[in-house]
């Protein structure tokens, strides 16, 4: 009976602590990676929102500029006088 007690195998306290330490390191690395990915996702989401707002604004400006010289009756003499990349003159 005494031999049976000595032959029982198990984990020592050092082995358990080492396994726990390795496990915690893996969990910490996973959490850090997840946090980093979340920050990246939020930043990309904000960039997409800004780009969509810019596109909408540019579309509205384009429509307004195209209509700037519109004078169906011809009474107002409305027209684009000059237009270049930096400025535009209208009457």
PDB file of N, CA, C and O in Angstrom:
ATOM      1  N   UNK A   1       0.831  -1.192   0.000  1.00  0.00           N
ATOM      2  CA  UNK A   1       0.000   0.000   0.000  1.00  0.00           C
ATOM      3  C   UNK A   1       0.868   1.246   0.000  1.00  0.00           C
ATOM      4  O   UNK A   1       0.521   2.252  -0.620  1.00  0.00           O
ATOM      5  N   UNK A   2       1.953   1.184   0.668  1.00  0.00           N
ATOM      6  CA  UNK A   2       2.860   2.322   0.713  1.00  0.00           C
ATOM      7  C   UNK A   2       3.431   2.616  -0.676  1.00  0.00           C
ATOM      8  O   UNK A   2       3.641   3.783  -1.009  1.00  0.00           O
ATOM      9  N   UNK A   3       3.689   1.584  -1.502  1.00  0.00           N
ATOM     10  CA  UNK A   3       4.198   1.764  -2.861  1.00  0.00           C
ATOM     11  C   UNK A   3       3.168   2.441  -3.760  1.00  0.00           C
ATOM     12  O   UNK A   3       3.512   3.223  -4.646  1.00  0.00           O
ATOM     13  N   UNK A   4       1.886   2.123  -3.510  1.00  0.00           N
ATOM     14  CA  UNK A   4       0.836   2.737  -4.328  1.00  0.00           C
ATOM     15  C   UNK A   4       0.765   4.249  -4.091  1.00  0.00           C
ATOM     16  O   UNK A   4       0.510   5.002  -5.031  1.00  0.00           O
ATOM     17  N   UNK A   5       0.981   4.692  -2.893  1.00  0.00           N
ATOM     18  CA  UNK A   5       0.948   6.118  -2.598  1.00  0.00           C
ATOM     19  C   UNK A   5       2.130   6.836  -3.225  1.00  0.00           C
ATOM     20  O   UNK A   5       1.989   7.976  -3.667  1.00  0.00           O
ATOM     21  N   UNK A   6       3.268   6.210  -3.272  1.00  0.00           N
ATOM     22  CA  UNK A   6       4.459   6.844  -3.841  1.00  0.00           C
ATOM     23  C   UNK A   6       4.419   6.878  -5.367  1.00  0.00           C
ATOM     24  O   UNK A   6       5.035   7.755  -5.973  1.00  0.00           O
ATOM     25  N   UNK A   7       3.717   5.956  -5.992  1.00  0.00           N
ATOM     26  CA  UNK A   7       3.669   5.897  -7.456  1.00  0.00           C
ATOM     27  C   UNK A   7       2.588   6.797  -8.054  1.00  0.00           C
ATOM     28  O   UNK A   7       2.523   6.920  -9.278  1.00  0.00           O
ATOM     29  N   UNK A   8       1.756   7.418  -7.263  1.00  0.00           N
ATOM     30  CA  UNK A   8       0.713   8.304  -7.792  1.00  0.00           C
ATOM     31  C   UNK A   8       1.366   9.519  -8.422  1.00  0.00           C
ATOM     32  O   UNK A   8       2.221  10.177  -7.830  1.00  0.00           O
ATOM     33  N   UNK A   9       0.936   9.790  -9.632  1.00  0.00           N
ATOM     34  CA  UNK A   9       1.500  10.930 -10.360  1.00  0.00           C
ATOM     35  C   UNK A   9       0.497  12.077 -10.315  1.00  0.00           C
ATOM     36  O   UNK A   9      -0.714  11.856 -10.295  1.00  0.00           O
ATOM     37  N   UNK A  10       0.996  13.257 -10.300  1.00  0.00           N
ATOM     38  CA  UNK A  10       0.169  14.464 -10.290  1.00  0.00           C
ATOM     39  C   UNK A  10       1.018  15.648 -10.693  1.00  0.00           C
ATOM     40  O   UNK A  10       2.163  15.501 -11.119  1.00  0.00           O
ATOM     41  N   UNK A  11       0.444  16.804 -10.553  1.00  0.00           N
ATOM     42  CA  UNK A  11       1.160  18.027 -10.910  1.00  0.00           C
ATOM     43  C   UNK A  11       1.698  18.666  -9.639  1.00  0.00           C
ATOM     44  O   UNK A  11       1.021  18.701  -8.611  1.00  0.00           O
ATOM     45  N   UNK A  12       2.896  19.161  -9.720  1.00  0.00           N
ATOM     46  CA  UNK A  12       3.460  19.875  -8.579  1.00  0.00           C
ATOM     47  C   UNK A  12       2.966  21.311  -8.614  1.00  0.00           C
ATOM     48  O   UNK A  12       2.421  21.756  -9.624  1.00  0.00           O
ATOM     49  N   UNK A  13       3.144  22.016  -7.556  1.00  0.00           N
ATOM     50  CA  UNK A  13       2.717  23.408  -7.465  1.00  0.00           C
ATOM     51  C   UNK A  13       3.447  24.256  -8.511  1.00  0.00           C
ATOM     52  O   UNK A  13       2.845  25.153  -9.101  1.00  0.00           O
ATOM     53  N   UNK A  14       4.701  23.992  -8.742  1.00  0.00           N
ATOM     54  CA  UNK A  14       5.476  24.746  -9.726  1.00  0.00           C
ATOM     55  C   UNK A  14       4.925  24.515 -11.136  1.00  0.00           C
ATOM     56  O   UNK A  14       4.833  25.459 -11.921  1.00  0.00           O
ATOM     57  N   UNK A  15       4.565  23.296 -11.460  1.00  0.00           N
ATOM     58  CA  UNK A  15       4.014  22.997 -12.775  1.00  0.00           C
ATOM     59  C   UNK A  15       2.664  23.698 -12.986  1.00  0.00           C
ATOM     60  O   UNK A  15       2.382  24.216 -14.067  1.00  0.00           O
ATOM     61  N   UNK A  16       1.860  23.703 -11.956  1.00  0.00           N
ATOM     62  CA  UNK A  16       0.557  24.366 -12.042  1.00  0.00           C
ATOM     63  C   UNK A  16       0.752  25.870 -12.230  1.00  0.00           C
ATOM     64  O   UNK A  16       0.091  26.480 -13.071  1.00  0.00           O
ATOM     65  N   UNK A  17       1.653  26.470 -11.456  1.00  0.00           N
ATOM     66  CA  UNK A  17       1.906  27.899 -11.576  1.00  0.00           C
ATOM     67  C   UNK A  17       2.495  28.249 -12.938  1.00  0.00           C
ATOM     68  O   UNK A  17       2.152  29.284 -13.508  1.00  0.00           O
ATOM     69  N   UNK A  18       3.361  27.417 -13.457  1.00  0.00           N
ATOM     70  CA  UNK A  18       3.937  27.650 -14.775  1.00  0.00           C
ATOM     71  C   UNK A  18       2.866  27.572 -15.860  1.00  0.00           C
ATOM     72  O   UNK A  18       2.826  28.418 -16.754  1.00  0.00           O
ATOM     73  N   UNK A  19       2.016  26.581 -15.789  1.00  0.00           N
ATOM     74  CA  UNK A  19       0.927  26.449 -16.763  1.00  0.00           C
ATOM     75  C   UNK A  19      -0.025  27.644 -16.674  1.00  0.00           C
ATOM     76  O   UNK A  19      -0.476  28.161 -17.696  1.00  0.00           O
ATOM     77  N   UNK A  20      -0.323  28.072 -15.469  1.00  0.00           N
ATOM     78  CA  UNK A  20      -1.195  29.233 -15.271  1.00  0.00           C
ATOM     79  C   UNK A  20      -0.559  30.497 -15.840  1.00  0.00           C
ATOM     80  O   UNK A  20      -1.248  31.320 -16.442  1.00  0.00           O
ATOM     81  N   UNK A  21       0.738  30.656 -15.656  1.00  0.00           N
ATOM     82  CA  UNK A  21       1.441  31.815 -16.187  1.00  0.00           C
ATOM     83  C   UNK A  21       1.408  31.824 -17.715  1.00  0.00           C
ATOM     84  O   UNK A  21       1.147  32.862 -18.323  1.00  0.00           O
ATOM     85  N   UNK A  22       1.669  30.690 -18.327  1.00  0.00           N
ATOM     86  CA  UNK A  22       1.623  30.597 -19.789  1.00  0.00           C
ATOM     87  C   UNK A  22       0.209  30.897 -20.289  1.00  0.00           C
ATOM     88  O   UNK A  22       0.038  31.612 -21.277  1.00  0.00           O
ATOM     89  N   UNK A  23      -0.779  30.364 -19.626  1.00  0.00           N
ATOM     90  CA  UNK A  23      -2.177  30.603 -19.993  1.00  0.00           C
ATOM     91  C   UNK A  23      -2.512  32.089 -19.896  1.00  0.00           C
ATOM     92  O   UNK A  23      -3.160  32.630 -20.792  1.00  0.00           O
ATOM     93  N   UNK A  24      -2.090  32.751 -18.838  1.00  0.00           N
ATOM     94  CA  UNK A  24      -2.369  34.176 -18.668  1.00  0.00           C
ATOM     95  C   UNK A  24      -1.663  35.019 -19.731  1.00  0.00           C
ATOM     96  O   UNK A  24      -2.210  36.019 -20.194  1.00  0.00           O
ATOM     97  N   UNK A  25      -0.463  34.622 -20.115  1.00  0.00           N
ATOM     98  CA  UNK A  25       0.245  35.344 -21.170  1.00  0.00           C
ATOM     99  C   UNK A  25      -0.516  35.221 -22.493  1.00  0.00           C
ATOM    100  O   UNK A  25      -0.658  36.200 -23.226  1.00  0.00           O
ATOM    101  N   UNK A  26      -0.995  34.036 -22.787  1.00  0.00           N
ATOM    102  CA  UNK A  26      -1.768  33.828 -24.023  1.00  0.00           C
ATOM    103  C   UNK A  26      -3.056  34.641 -23.987  1.00  0.00           C
ATOM    104  O   UNK A  26      -3.420  35.259 -24.988  1.00  0.00           O
ATOM    105  N   UNK A  27      -3.742  34.652 -22.867  1.00  0.00           N
ATOM    106  CA  UNK A  27      -4.986  35.430 -22.730  1.00  0.00           C
ATOM    107  C   UNK A  27      -4.695  36.919 -22.871  1.00  0.00           C
ATOM    108  O   UNK A  27      -5.447  37.632 -23.535  1.00  0.00           O
ATOM    109  N   UNK A  28      -3.619  37.397 -22.259  1.00  0.00           N
ATOM    110  CA  UNK A  28      -3.264  38.822 -22.355  1.00  0.00           C
ATOM    111  C   UNK A  28      -2.935  39.203 -23.793  1.00  0.00           C
ATOM    112  O   UNK A  28      -3.347  40.268 -24.254  1.00  0.00           O
ATOM    113  N   UNK A  29      -2.204  38.357 -24.507  1.00  0.00           N
ATOM    114  CA  UNK A  29      -1.877  38.638 -25.906  1.00  0.00           C
ATOM    115  C   UNK A  29      -3.142  38.661 -26.763  1.00  0.00           C
ATOM    116  O   UNK A  29      -3.280  39.507 -27.646  1.00  0.00           O
ATOM    117  N   UNK A  30      -4.049  37.751 -26.507  1.00  0.00           N
ATOM    118  CA  UNK A  30      -5.313  37.710 -27.251  1.00  0.00           C
ATOM    119  C   UNK A  30      -6.135  38.969 -26.980  1.00  0.00           C
ATOM    120  O   UNK A  30      -6.700  39.556 -27.903  1.00  0.00           O
ATOM    121  N   UNK A  31      -6.201  39.380 -25.724  1.00  0.00           N
ATOM    122  CA  UNK A  31      -6.955  40.591 -25.379  1.00  0.00           C
ATOM    123  C   UNK A  31      -6.328  41.825 -26.007  1.00  0.00           C
ATOM    124  O   UNK A  31      -7.046  42.698 -26.494  1.00  0.00           O
ATOM    125  N   UNK A  32      -5.012  41.913 -26.005  1.00  0.00           N
ATOM    126  CA  UNK A  32      -4.333  43.053 -26.610  1.00  0.00           C
ATOM    127  C   UNK A  32      -4.592  43.096 -28.116  1.00  0.00           C
ATOM    128  O   UNK A  32      -4.821  44.167 -28.679  1.00  0.00           O
ATOM    129  N   UNK A  33      -4.557  41.956 -28.753  1.00  0.00           N
ATOM    130  CA  UNK A  33      -4.830  41.885 -30.186  1.00  0.00           C
ATOM    131  C   UNK A  33      -6.270  42.301 -30.488  1.00  0.00           C
ATOM    132  O   UNK A  33      -6.521  43.040 -31.439  1.00  0.00           O
ATOM    133  N   UNK A  34      -7.191  41.832 -29.689  1.00  0.00           N
ATOM    134  CA  UNK A  34      -8.602  42.184 -29.874  1.00  0.00           C
ATOM    135  C   UNK A  34      -8.806  43.688 -29.713  1.00  0.00           C
ATOM    136  O   UNK A  34      -9.508  44.310 -30.510  1.00  0.00           O
ATOM    137  N   UNK A  35      -8.197  44.270 -28.690  1.00  0.00           N
ATOM    138  CA  UNK A  35      -8.325  45.705 -28.448  1.00  0.00           C
ATOM    139  C   UNK A  35      -7.746  46.503 -29.616  1.00  0.00           C
ATOM    140  O   UNK A  35      -8.334  47.491 -30.055  1.00  0.00           O
ATOM    141  N   UNK A  36      -6.604  46.070 -30.105  1.00  0.00           N
ATOM    142  CA  UNK A  36      -5.981  46.743 -31.242  1.00  0.00           C
ATOM    143  C   UNK A  36      -6.872  46.666 -32.475  1.00  0.00           C
ATOM    144  O   UNK A  36      -7.021  47.657 -33.190  1.00  0.00           O
ATOM    145  N   UNK A  37      -7.459  45.520 -32.733  1.00  0.00           N
ATOM    146  CA  UNK A  37      -8.343  45.357 -33.880  1.00  0.00           C
ATOM    147  C   UNK A  37      -9.594  46.212 -33.747  1.00  0.00           C
ATOM    148  O   UNK A  37     -10.082  46.751 -34.740  1.00  0.00           O
ATOM    149  N   UNK A  38     -10.117  46.342 -32.536  1.00  0.00           N
ATOM    150  CA  UNK A  38     -11.301  47.175 -32.311  1.00  0.00           C
ATOM    151  C   UNK A  38     -10.985  48.635 -32.599  1.00  0.00           C
ATOM    152  O   UNK A  38     -11.786  49.325 -33.228  1.00  0.00           O
ATOM    153  N   UNK A  39      -9.818  49.121 -32.145  1.00  0.00           N
ATOM    154  CA  UNK A  39      -9.425  50.505 -32.414  1.00  0.00           C
ATOM    155  C   UNK A  39      -9.276  50.737 -33.903  1.00  0.00           C
ATOM    156  O   UNK A  39      -9.713  51.766 -34.418  1.00  0.00           O
ATOM    157  N   UNK A  40      -8.671  49.801 -34.595  1.00  0.00           N
ATOM    158  CA  UNK A  40      -8.487  49.914 -36.040  1.00  0.00           C
ATOM    159  C   UNK A  40      -9.841  49.929 -36.748  1.00  0.00           C
ATOM    160  O   UNK A  40     -10.043  50.706 -37.681  1.00  0.00           O
ATOM    161  N   UNK A  41     -10.754  49.086 -36.317  1.00  0.00           N
ATOM    162  CA  UNK A  41     -12.089  49.031 -36.912  1.00  0.00           C
ATOM    163  C   UNK A  41     -12.812  50.364 -36.732  1.00  0.00           C
ATOM    164  O   UNK A  41     -13.426  50.874 -37.669  1.00  0.00           O
ATOM    165  N   UNK A  42     -12.735  50.925 -35.521  1.00  0.00           N
ATOM    166  CA  UNK A  42     -13.413  52.206 -35.268  1.00  0.00           C
ATOM    167  C   UNK A  42     -12.819  53.319 -36.116  1.00  0.00           C
ATOM    168  O   UNK A  42     -13.552  54.148 -36.656  1.00  0.00           O
ATOM    169  N   UNK A  43     -11.495  53.344 -36.236  1.00  0.00           N
ATOM    170  CA  UNK A  43     -10.843  54.381 -37.041  1.00  0.00           C
ATOM    171  C   UNK A  43     -11.259  54.251 -38.505  1.00  0.00           C
ATOM    172  O   UNK A  43     -11.550  55.257 -39.151  1.00  0.00           O
ATOM    173  N   UNK A  44     -11.291  53.033 -39.034  1.00  0.00           N
ATOM    174  CA  UNK A  44     -11.693  52.829 -40.422  1.00  0.00           C
ATOM    175  C   UNK A  44     -13.159  53.212 -40.632  1.00  0.00           C
ATOM    176  O   UNK A  44     -13.523  53.749 -41.678  1.00  0.00           O
ATOM    177  N   UNK A  45     -13.985  52.934 -39.641  1.00  0.00           N
ATOM    178  CA  UNK A  45     -15.401  53.283 -39.734  1.00  0.00           C
ATOM    179  C   UNK A  45     -15.570  54.801 -39.811  1.00  0.00           C
ATOM    180  O   UNK A  45     -16.404  55.295 -40.570  1.00  0.00           O
ATOM    181  N   UNK A  46     -14.777  55.545 -39.023  1.00  0.00           N
ATOM    182  CA  UNK A  46     -14.844  57.004 -39.064  1.00  0.00           C
ATOM    183  C   UNK A  46     -14.348  57.540 -40.401  1.00  0.00           C
ATOM    184  O   UNK A  46     -14.920  58.492 -40.932  1.00  0.00           O
ATOM    185  N   UNK A  47     -13.297  56.947 -40.950  1.00  0.00           N
ATOM    186  CA  UNK A  47     -12.774  57.374 -42.248  1.00  0.00           C
ATOM    187  C   UNK A  47     -13.826  57.162 -43.329  1.00  0.00           C
ATOM    188  O   UNK A  47     -14.022  58.030 -44.180  1.00  0.00           O
ATOM    189  N   UNK A  48     -14.497  56.033 -43.305  1.00  0.00           N
ATOM    190  CA  UNK A  48     -15.545  55.751 -44.300  1.00  0.00           C
ATOM    191  C   UNK A  48     -16.682  56.762 -44.175  1.00  0.00           C
ATOM    192  O   UNK A  48     -17.199  57.239 -45.185  1.00  0.00           O
ATOM    193  N   UNK A  49     -17.071  57.089 -42.953  1.00  0.00           N
ATOM    194  CA  UNK A  49     -18.149  58.064 -42.751  1.00  0.00           C
ATOM    195  C   UNK A  49     -17.738  59.432 -43.290  1.00  0.00           C
ATOM    196  O   UNK A  49     -18.539  60.115 -43.927  1.00  0.00           O
ATOM    197  N   UNK A  50     -16.494  59.833 -43.036  1.00  0.00           N
ATOM    198  CA  UNK A  50     -16.024  61.120 -43.549  1.00  0.00           C
ATOM    199  C   UNK A  50     -15.995  61.125 -45.073  1.00  0.00           C
ATOM    200  O   UNK A  50     -16.377  62.116 -45.694  1.00  0.00           O
ATOM    201  N   UNK A  51     -15.548  60.035 -45.679  1.00  0.00           N
ATOM    202  CA  UNK A  51     -15.508  59.961 -47.135  1.00  0.00           C
ATOM    203  C   UNK A  51     -16.911  60.027 -47.732  1.00  0.00           C
ATOM    204  O   UNK A  51     -17.121  60.674 -48.758  1.00  0.00           O
ATOM    205  N   UNK A  52     -17.858  59.369 -47.102  1.00  0.00           N
ATOM    206  CA  UNK A  52     -19.238  59.413 -47.612  1.00  0.00           C
ATOM    207  C   UNK A  52     -19.813  60.822 -47.495  1.00  0.00           C
ATOM    208  O   UNK A  52     -20.502  61.294 -48.399  1.00  0.00           O
ATOM    209  N   UNK A  53     -19.527  61.494 -46.376  1.00  0.00           N
ATOM    210  CA  UNK A  53     -20.005  62.869 -46.223  1.00  0.00           C
ATOM    211  C   UNK A  53     -19.361  63.787 -47.255  1.00  0.00           C
ATOM    212  O   UNK A  53     -20.027  64.667 -47.801  1.00  0.00           O
ATOM    213  N   UNK A  54     -18.082  63.592 -47.524  1.00  0.00           N
ATOM    214  CA  UNK A  54     -17.400  64.393 -48.539  1.00  0.00           C
ATOM    215  C   UNK A  54     -18.000  64.150 -49.919  1.00  0.00           C
ATOM    216  O   UNK A  54     -18.216  65.095 -50.678  1.00  0.00           O
ATOM    217  N   UNK A  55     -18.267  62.905 -50.245  1.00  0.00           N
ATOM    218  CA  UNK A  55     -18.883  62.600 -51.548  1.00  0.00           C
ATOM    219  C   UNK A  55     -20.248  63.253 -51.683  1.00  0.00           C
ATOM    220  O   UNK A  55     -20.580  63.799 -52.735  1.00  0.00           O
ATOM    221  N   UNK A  56     -21.041  63.196 -50.610  1.00  0.00           N
ATOM    222  CA  UNK A  56     -22.371  63.809 -50.655  1.00  0.00           C
ATOM    223  C   UNK A  56     -22.261  65.317 -50.835  1.00  0.00           C
ATOM    224  O   UNK A  56     -23.010  65.910 -51.612  1.00  0.00           O
ATOM    225  N   UNK A  57     -21.336  65.933 -50.125  1.00  0.00           N
ATOM    226  CA  UNK A  57     -21.136  67.380 -50.265  1.00  0.00           C
ATOM    227  C   UNK A  57     -20.671  67.759 -51.653  1.00  0.00           C
ATOM    228  O   UNK A  57     -21.138  68.745 -52.224  1.00  0.00           O
ATOM    229  N   UNK A  58     -19.742  66.971 -52.206  1.00  0.00           N
ATOM    230  CA  UNK A  58     -19.254  67.245 -53.558  1.00  0.00           C
ATOM    231  C   UNK A  58     -20.371  67.081 -54.585  1.00  0.00           C
ATOM    232  O   UNK A  58     -20.455  67.858 -55.536  1.00  0.00           O
ATOM    233  N   UNK A  59     -21.217  66.092 -54.404  1.00  0.00           N
ATOM    234  CA  UNK A  59     -22.337  65.889 -55.319  1.00  0.00           C
ATOM    235  C   UNK A  59     -23.296  67.075 -55.278  1.00  0.00           C
ATOM    236  O   UNK A  59     -23.765  67.539 -56.318  1.00  0.00           O
ATOM    237  N   UNK A  60     -23.587  67.563 -54.068  1.00  0.00           N
ATOM    238  CA  UNK A  60     -24.477  68.721 -53.949  1.00  0.00           C
ATOM    239  C   UNK A  60     -23.858  69.961 -54.585  1.00  0.00           C
ATOM    240  O   UNK A  60     -24.542  70.723 -55.268  1.00  0.00           O
ATOM    241  N   UNK A  61     -22.550  70.159 -54.354  1.00  0.00           N
ATOM    242  CA  UNK A  61     -21.873  71.306 -54.967  1.00  0.00           C
ATOM    243  C   UNK A  61     -21.889  71.198 -56.488  1.00  0.00           C
ATOM    244  O   UNK A  61     -22.111  72.188 -57.185  1.00  0.00           O
ATOM    245  N   UNK A  62     -21.653  69.993 -56.998  1.00  0.00           N
ATOM    246  CA  UNK A  62     -21.658  69.792 -58.442  1.00  0.00           C
ATOM    247  C   UNK A  62     -23.012  70.140 -59.040  1.00  0.00           C
ATOM    248  O   UNK A  62     -23.091  70.819 -60.064  1.00  0.00           O
ATOM    249  N   UNK A  63     -24.079  69.672 -58.395  1.00  0.00           N
ATOM    250  CA  UNK A  63     -25.420  69.961 -58.916  1.00  0.00           C
ATOM    251  C   UNK A  63     -25.705  71.460 -58.873  1.00  0.00           C
ATOM    252  O   UNK A  63     -26.275  72.005 -59.818  1.00  0.00           O
ATOM    253  N   UNK A  64     -25.317  72.129 -57.790  1.00  0.00           N
ATOM    254  CA  UNK A  64     -25.562  73.571 -57.669  1.00  0.00           C
ATOM    255  C   UNK A  64     -24.749  74.355 -58.690  1.00  0.00           C
ATOM    256  O   UNK A  64     -25.255  75.305 -59.288  1.00  0.00           O
ATOM    257  N   UNK A  65     -23.495  73.966 -58.893  1.00  0.00           N
ATOM    258  CA  UNK A  65     -22.648  74.677 -59.862  1.00  0.00           C
ATOM    259  C   UNK A  65     -23.172  74.471 -61.274  1.00  0.00           C
ATOM    260  O   UNK A  65     -23.179  75.403 -62.078  1.00  0.00           O
ATOM    261  N   UNK A  66     -23.609  73.254 -61.578  1.00  0.00           N
ATOM    262  CA  UNK A  66     -24.157  73.004 -62.920  1.00  0.00           C
ATOM    263  C   UNK A  66     -25.423  73.816 -63.163  1.00  0.00           C
ATOM    264  O   UNK A  66     -25.699  74.202 -64.299  1.00  0.00           O
ATOM    265  N   UNK A  67     -26.195  74.079 -62.111  1.00  0.00           N
ATOM    266  CA  UNK A  67     -27.424  74.856 -62.250  1.00  0.00           C
ATOM    267  C   UNK A  67     -27.176  76.366 -62.150  1.00  0.00           C
ATOM    268  O   UNK A  67     -28.109  77.151 -62.318  1.00  0.00           O
ATOM    269  N   UNK A  68     -25.936  76.784 -61.881  1.00  0.00           N
ATOM    270  CA  UNK A  68     -25.645  78.202 -61.658  1.00  0.00           C
ATOM    271  C   UNK A  68     -25.970  79.055 -62.881  1.00  0.00           C
ATOM    272  O   UNK A  68     -26.464  80.173 -62.735  1.00  0.00           O
ATOM    273  N   UNK A  69     -25.713  78.569 -64.028  1.00  0.00           N
ATOM    274  CA  UNK A  69     -25.983  79.365 -65.232  1.00  0.00           C
ATOM    275  C   UNK A  69     -27.336  79.105 -65.851  1.00  0.00           C
ATOM    276  O   UNK A  69     -27.613  79.571 -66.957  1.00  0.00           O
ATOM    277  N   UNK A  70     -28.176  78.373 -65.159  1.00  0.00           N
ATOM    278  CA  UNK A  70     -29.483  78.019 -65.720  1.00  0.00           C
ATOM    279  C   UNK A  70     -30.424  79.235 -65.683  1.00  0.00           C
ATOM    280  O   UNK A  70     -30.753  79.743 -64.611  1.00  0.00           O
ATOM    281  N   UNK A  71     -30.839  79.677 -66.836  1.00  0.00           N
ATOM    282  CA  UNK A  71     -31.773  80.809 -66.970  1.00  0.00           C
ATOM    283  C   UNK A  71     -32.746  80.466 -68.091  1.00  0.00           C
ATOM    284  O   UNK A  71     -32.550  80.894 -69.229  1.00  0.00           O
ATOM    285  N   UNK A  72     -33.788  79.701 -67.788  1.00  0.00           N
ATOM    286  CA  UNK A  72     -34.686  79.231 -68.852  1.00  0.00           C
ATOM    287  C   UNK A  72     -35.353  80.354 -69.640  1.00  0.00           C
ATOM    288  O   UNK A  72     -35.591  80.195 -70.837  1.00  0.00           O
ATOM    289  N   UNK A  73     -35.660  81.485 -69.005  1.00  0.00           N
ATOM    290  CA  UNK A  73     -36.341  82.574 -69.723  1.00  0.00           C
ATOM    291  C   UNK A  73     -35.368  83.486 -70.450  1.00  0.00           C
ATOM    292  O   UNK A  73     -35.755  84.152 -71.411  1.00  0.00           O
ATOM    293  N   UNK A  74     -34.126  83.533 -70.020  1.00  0.00           N
ATOM    294  CA  UNK A  74     -33.132  84.405 -70.651  1.00  0.00           C
ATOM    295  C   UNK A  74     -33.214  85.836 -70.181  1.00  0.00           C
ATOM    296  O   UNK A  74     -32.499  86.688 -70.710  1.00  0.00           O
ATOM    297  N   UNK A  75     -34.064  86.144 -69.197  1.00  0.00           N
ATOM    298  CA  UNK A  75     -34.258  87.515 -68.716  1.00  0.00           C
ATOM    299  C   UNK A  75     -33.157  87.963 -67.754  1.00  0.00           C
ATOM    300  O   UNK A  75     -32.832  89.150 -67.717  1.00  0.00           O
ATOM    301  N   UNK A  76     -32.583  87.063 -66.988  1.00  0.00           N
ATOM    302  CA  UNK A  76     -31.656  87.446 -65.921  1.00  0.00           C
ATOM    303  C   UNK A  76     -30.217  87.551 -66.394  1.00  0.00           C
ATOM    304  O   UNK A  76     -29.366  88.042 -65.652  1.00  0.00           O
ATOM    305  N   UNK A  77     -29.925  87.113 -67.586  1.00  0.00           N
ATOM    306  CA  UNK A  77     -28.553  87.086 -68.096  1.00  0.00           C
ATOM    307  C   UNK A  77     -27.640  86.346 -67.105  1.00  0.00           C
ATOM    308  O   UNK A  77     -26.511  86.772 -66.860  1.00  0.00           O
ATOM    309  N   UNK A  78     -28.126  85.259 -66.548  1.00  0.00           N
ATOM    310  CA  UNK A  78     -27.361  84.458 -65.590  1.00  0.00           C
ATOM    311  C   UNK A  78     -26.426  83.543 -66.349  1.00  0.00           C
ATOM    312  O   UNK A  78     -26.836  82.826 -67.262  1.00  0.00           O
ATOM    313  N   UNK A  79     -25.165  83.577 -65.958  1.00  0.00           N
ATOM    314  CA  UNK A  79     -24.195  82.710 -66.616  1.00  0.00           C
ATOM    315  C   UNK A  79     -22.943  82.595 -65.768  1.00  0.00           C
ATOM    316  O   UNK A  79     -22.743  83.353 -64.818  1.00  0.00           O
ATOM    317  N   UNK A  80     -22.117  81.647 -66.123  1.00  0.00           N
ATOM    318  CA  UNK A  80     -20.805  81.505 -65.508  1.00  0.00           C
ATOM    319  C   UNK A  80     -19.847  82.348 -66.332  1.00  0.00           C
ATOM    320  O   UNK A  80     -19.676  82.117 -67.529  1.00  0.00           O
ATOM    321  N   UNK A  81     -19.215  83.341 -65.678  1.00  0.00           N
ATOM    322  CA  UNK A  81     -18.320  84.245 -66.387  1.00  0.00           C
ATOM    323  C   UNK A  81     -16.960  83.595 -66.569  1.00  0.00           C
ATOM    324  O   UNK A  81     -16.478  83.456 -67.694  1.00  0.00           O
ATOM    325  N   UNK A  82     -16.349  83.201 -65.479  1.00  0.00           N
ATOM    326  CA  UNK A  82     -15.053  82.510 -65.527  1.00  0.00           C
ATOM    327  C   UNK A  82     -15.072  81.352 -64.535  1.00  0.00           C
ATOM    328  O   UNK A  82     -15.738  81.406 -63.501  1.00  0.00           O
ATOM    329  N   UNK A  83     -14.343  80.332 -64.868  1.00  0.00           N
ATOM    330  CA  UNK A  83     -14.232  79.187 -63.966  1.00  0.00           C
ATOM    331  C   UNK A  83     -12.884  78.526 -64.187  1.00  0.00           C
ATOM    332  O   UNK A  83     -12.511  78.216 -65.318  1.00  0.00           O
ATOM    333  N   UNK A  84     -12.166  78.316 -63.114  1.00  0.00           N
ATOM    334  CA  UNK A  84     -10.922  77.553 -63.175  1.00  0.00           C
ATOM    335  C   UNK A  84     -10.801  76.724 -61.910  1.00  0.00           C
ATOM    336  O   UNK A  84     -11.752  76.637 -61.134  1.00  0.00           O
ATOM    337  N   UNK A  85      -9.665  76.126 -61.696  1.00  0.00           N
ATOM    338  CA  UNK A  85      -9.519  75.211 -60.563  1.00  0.00           C
ATOM    339  C   UNK A  85      -9.587  75.924 -59.214  1.00  0.00           C
ATOM    340  O   UNK A  85      -9.901  75.296 -58.203  1.00  0.00           O
ATOM    341  N   UNK A  86      -9.293  77.245 -59.183  1.00  0.00           N
ATOM    342  CA  UNK A  86      -9.230  77.958 -57.909  1.00  0.00           C
ATOM    343  C   UNK A  86     -10.419  78.895 -57.670  1.00  0.00           C
ATOM    344  O   UNK A  86     -10.708  79.233 -56.522  1.00  0.00           O
ATOM    345  N   UNK A  87     -11.111  79.319 -58.729  1.00  0.00           N
ATOM    346  CA  UNK A  87     -12.194  80.287 -58.517  1.00  0.00           C
ATOM    347  C   UNK A  87     -13.261  80.160 -59.611  1.00  0.00           C
ATOM    348  O   UNK A  87     -13.081  79.494 -60.631  1.00  0.00           O
ATOM    349  N   UNK A  88     -14.396  80.846 -59.333  1.00  0.00           N
ATOM    350  CA  UNK A  88     -15.499  80.832 -60.286  1.00  0.00           C
ATOM    351  C   UNK A  88     -16.233  82.156 -60.140  1.00  0.00           C
ATOM    352  O   UNK A  88     -16.453  82.633 -59.026  1.00  0.00           O
ATOM    353  N   UNK A  89     -16.610  82.742 -61.263  1.00  0.00           N
ATOM    354  CA  UNK A  89     -17.384  83.992 -61.255  1.00  0.00           C
ATOM    355  C   UNK A  89     -18.716  83.753 -61.928  1.00  0.00           C
ATOM    356  O   UNK A  89     -18.783  83.140 -62.992  1.00  0.00           O
ATOM    357  N   UNK A  90     -19.784  84.242 -61.303  1.00  0.00           N
ATOM    358  CA  UNK A  90     -21.144  84.078 -61.818  1.00  0.00           C
ATOM    359  C   UNK A  90     -21.805  85.424 -61.934  1.00  0.00           C
ATOM    360  O   UNK A  90     -21.437  86.361 -61.225  1.00  0.00           O
ATOM    361  N   UNK A  91     -22.783  85.539 -62.825  1.00  0.00           N
ATOM    362  CA  UNK A  91     -23.611  86.745 -62.872  1.00  0.00           C
ATOM    363  C   UNK A  91     -25.015  86.387 -62.490  1.00  0.00           C
ATOM    364  O   UNK A  91     -25.887  87.254 -62.462  1.00  0.00           O
TER     365      UNK A  91
END
